[in-house]
């Protein structure tokens, strides 16, 4: 009993622990303000079409030959396509491929396919059957919309597939050439099975994929680049603010719609309630009259398109009363090309971008003081790749290993590194390549450039295109600029050529203007007067220069030729 009392006394005598007062952290005055149904909607460019049809139902949305499609009709066609695809088993996340020229069906697909919750895969129309088969298999396409014109390569590609997919033929009345139907239904017949009031929804997650684009695959199998709704929405807005594009633009499709989804202009033009003018193939004999007839205000294209226009014979050219804005990218347009385009009535804006960036990422935004320069000096300024789009958050020229910015001295070369919402989601089924491209938290472009104090960048070369001759770095772009200054040059490209003494030296390929004549000795002498001696090509090859469907010069083909000769 005493023991128990003693124990109790000891227990009661033990010091009491302080009981901490549990205080809640002070509430932020913003804590209750959260996004909800009333103030948050996933970003997606497909909403642009509904708005345009709402406001301007009777305005011409698409022109194709003599046919006009109003915005009300365009919206109904897109909804019909979405409905018809869903009826045939296309589900959220499925891939719908398109092998089409710049025709109305391709514009329909940019809205109808994502309205069905599917992912649009536009295929380069100049690819071979084996590569097309690879893309269809790798992307696991559930459906293919294809123009009869491409039956010669699409047919064999389908035969190589180990599974069947829904094939939809586009029988464009403007096409009268060869090519059989390959599918089970024609496109216009398919649309008739769809509901023009199909109730589509925005994606629950704005980072859901909207498009799948494949790289050129010049060094192996093409990579599948995945775009998301948020990125394409912002890229489309970036196009409008960086050009800038006014209300009711009339846009001529001289850029392939399959290339980076037409640099996102299928969405930009509709956002501004403009008119799409379709064009099956780039032909100056068609382009000049269409500019005049339709009052074209905007168009895009590779520098080869610009070269075609300035090289067109006089009888094909037309004078137009208003300036036509043309955006170009792919390789720096020579100053003399910009000059010649201005004389024709075009206003050139040079941009830089790539498939992995959903199209343009920088533009050579004009400065006021450039207006007082001579045309030649102004053209030199305009040939820079320029400054970042308003929607691009991070944009530097940096050390590719450390990702630290290089000095903005216009001399130090570094890699163009990009961050932001317009960068791709990644490469489909290729985590290793995605991680390598995104190392250090930046998108590594592989393009080498210098950075000026003005914040403008100027590309000097692709990393793989730098020529190291006797320990000296030679920019192939610098040599090409010298070649373009020669009055006989239509196209020029420079690659490395093995050399016993120097390791490698520049090898020039030149495509002369129609009717022009020149010799190798003449060109070498020309380069000596324009370049440091060690940069002068040791070999000049004349002939047609191979290009891709988007106008990019196929340097991998030229490298093989240089090694062989």
Secondary structure as GFF3:
##gff-version 3
##sequence-region A 1 565
A	DSSP	alpha_helix	2	13	.	.	.	ID=ss1
A	DSSP	alpha_helix	47	55	.	.	.	ID=ss2
A	DSSP	beta_strand	60	64	.	.	.	ID=ss3
A	DSSP	beta_strand	67	70	.	.	.	ID=ss4
A	DSSP	alpha_helix	71	87	.	.	.	ID=ss5
A	DSSP	beta_strand	95	99	.	.	.	ID=ss6
A	DSSP	alpha_helix	104	115	.	.	.	ID=ss7
A	DSSP	beta_strand	119	122	.	.	.	ID=ss8
A	DSSP	alpha_helix	129	138	.	.	.	ID=ss9
A	DSSP	beta_strand	141	147	.	.	.	ID=ss10
A	DSSP	three_ten_helix	148	150	.	.	.	ID=ss11
A	DSSP	alpha_helix	151	160	.	.	.	ID=ss12
A	DSSP	beta_strand	166	170	.	.	.	ID=ss13
A	DSSP	beta_strand	185	186	.	.	.	ID=ss14
A	DSSP	alpha_helix	187	192	.	.	.	ID=ss15
A	DSSP	beta_strand	209	214	.	.	.	ID=ss16
A	DSSP	beta_strand	224	228	.	.	.	ID=ss17
A	DSSP	alpha_helix	229	243	.	.	.	ID=ss18
A	DSSP	beta_strand	250	252	.	.	.	ID=ss19
A	DSSP	alpha_helix	260	263	.	.	.	ID=ss20
A	DSSP	alpha_helix	265	271	.	.	.	ID=ss21
A	DSSP	beta_strand	275	277	.	.	.	ID=ss22
A	DSSP	alpha_helix	284	294	.	.	.	ID=ss23
A	DSSP	beta_strand	298	301	.	.	.	ID=ss24
A	DSSP	alpha_helix	303	310	.	.	.	ID=ss25
A	DSSP	three_ten_helix	314	316	.	.	.	ID=ss26
A	DSSP	beta_strand	324	328	.	.	.	ID=ss27
A	DSSP	alpha_helix	335	344	.	.	.	ID=ss28
A	DSSP	beta_strand	346	354	.	.	.	ID=ss29
A	DSSP	three_ten_helix	355	357	.	.	.	ID=ss30
A	DSSP	beta_strand	359	363	.	.	.	ID=ss31
A	DSSP	three_ten_helix	368	372	.	.	.	ID=ss32
A	DSSP	alpha_helix	375	382	.	.	.	ID=ss33
A	DSSP	beta_strand	387	388	.	.	.	ID=ss34
A	DSSP	beta_strand	394	398	.	.	.	ID=ss35
A	DSSP	beta_strand	414	419	.	.	.	ID=ss36
A	DSSP	beta_strand	426	427	.	.	.	ID=ss37
A	DSSP	alpha_helix	431	437	.	.	.	ID=ss38
A	DSSP	three_ten_helix	439	441	.	.	.	ID=ss39
A	DSSP	beta_strand	443	451	.	.	.	ID=ss40
A	DSSP	beta_strand	457	462	.	.	.	ID=ss41
A	DSSP	three_ten_helix	463	465	.	.	.	ID=ss42
A	DSSP	beta_strand	467	469	.	.	.	ID=ss43
A	DSSP	beta_strand	472	474	.	.	.	ID=ss44
A	DSSP	alpha_helix	476	484	.	.	.	ID=ss45
A	DSSP	beta_strand	489	499	.	.	.	ID=ss46
A	DSSP	beta_strand	503	512	.	.	.	ID=ss47
A	DSSP	alpha_helix	520	528	.	.	.	ID=ss48
A	DSSP	three_ten_helix	533	535	.	.	.	ID=ss49
A	DSSP	beta_strand	539	542	.	.	.	ID=ss50
A	DSSP	alpha_helix	555	564	.	.	.	ID=ss51
###
